[in-house]
Amino acid sequence: MASFEVRGGNKLQGEIIPQGAKNEALQIISAVLLTPEKVTINNIPDILDVNLLIELLMDLGVKVERPQRDICTFQADEVDIDFLGSEAFRKKSGKLRGSVMVAGPMLSRFKKAYIPKPGGDKIGRRRLDTHIIGFEKLGARFEYNEDLHYFQLVAPDLKGTYMLLDEPSVTGTANIVMAAVMAKGTTTIYNAACEPYLQQLCKMLNRMGAKISGVGSNLLIIEGVDYLGGTTHTMLPDMIEIGSFIGLAAMTRSEITIKNAGIEHLGIIPEKFQQLGIQMEFRGDDIYIPSQEKYEISTYLDGGILTISDHPWPGFTPDLLSIVLVVATQAIGSVLIHQKMFESRLFFVDKLIDMGAQIILCDPHRATVIGLGRRNNLRGITMSSPDIRAGQALLIAALSAEGKSTIQNIEQIDRGYQNIDARLRNLGADIRRID
């Protein structure tokens, strides 16, 4: 198992370009199964989760050309449908939660699909009910194999329908949309997710010949078509990585410019970091963060302690709460972090407490951070990365801490952040990968 050895305390400086959006990539790449024609995708992040999904498509018989690591051309004209029921498919797809996104396109085009027990982060229960119920309303039937732990779905005749989702699940909405684009009739999805990733998927499908209206809202109307063709698509910059770099700059008192940040698609993210007292300037499509010795957490107008919580888009993304929590440890003031969606995502705070942070874990969903205002620096320790986002948060903490830190299980970080150690070294970070 690889690890990072980090010597903290260095001020960083320079420019950094965010990778393509990981969460968008898993949807967009799955959508290539909807057509036998060529689909070219640009700005693909070169990370473990995405590469594993591309390998999975290749195992299914999809032809893949990758002239550059960030550009792929896919052609799904000879898909091996029987591979879906194989042990090899279950084993590989079980390592990747994003593999569930293959089900919608397979149902739409090939009338059957398999969903294995999902892999991915251990951040709490992540149910598949929204996906399965949505497929059922479109006319799919499913059976659960208890011995092999997978769902088998069959849909000889998908028909459009009205559905009100019980939760605005991003992956659930995307999967249902991909299943519905070639269903007969009209499908209406209310309480749909409307994240930029989902908007990107809908725009791509419309270019392929789909008829989706309401893009960007929580009410999607999909008129089924008989055929989808090829297209070219460019993915957005990764908003989670952009938020991570904002937090990194503040924690390490660094002067960093985030290039080509896709500011119009960031929603409320910059505002939440500004509430922590972090200064930034928008220069065209770049975000400039100046070096700050101190930053102070805002309070409410009545003097109450600030609460930062996650919420479906256009609310604050849960993937950045780990970063916000770490950044708050060196701010002036206090903040309550409320992680509503996943019950295990705050359990990494014990490592921050070992580093000297003042955090009260109220319950599995809430933590109160008492900012040290740099009165006491964090100290380096040996720790393990529990999931992608907590791993990046711990890396930021290590880069700001005194002394040496060792972060183990960095495969979790590699799943979501492309070549992160080399990119941080270009800014002046003292970080080394140990195999």
TAQUIRA-V87752 format. One record per helix or strand of 3 or more residues. SS is the DSSP state (helix for helix, strand for strand). FROM is the first residue (numbers start at 1). TO is the last residue. If there is no record, write none. Layout:
BEGIN
SS	FROM	TO
SS	FROM	TO
END
This chain:
BEGIN
strand	3	7
strand	13	17
helix	22	34
strand	38	42
helix	48	59
strand	63	68
strand	71	75
helix	81	85
helix	87	93
helix	97	110
strand	112	116
helix	129	137
strand	141	145
strand	150	154
strand	162	164
helix	170	180
strand	186	190
helix	196	207
strand	211	213
strand	219	223
strand	231	234
helix	239	251
strand	255	259
helix	263	265
helix	269	275
strand	281	283
strand	286	289
strand	305	309
helix	318	328
strand	334	338
helix	349	354
strand	359	363
strand	366	370
strand	382	384
helix	388	400
strand	404	408
helix	411	414
helix	420	425
strand	430	434
END
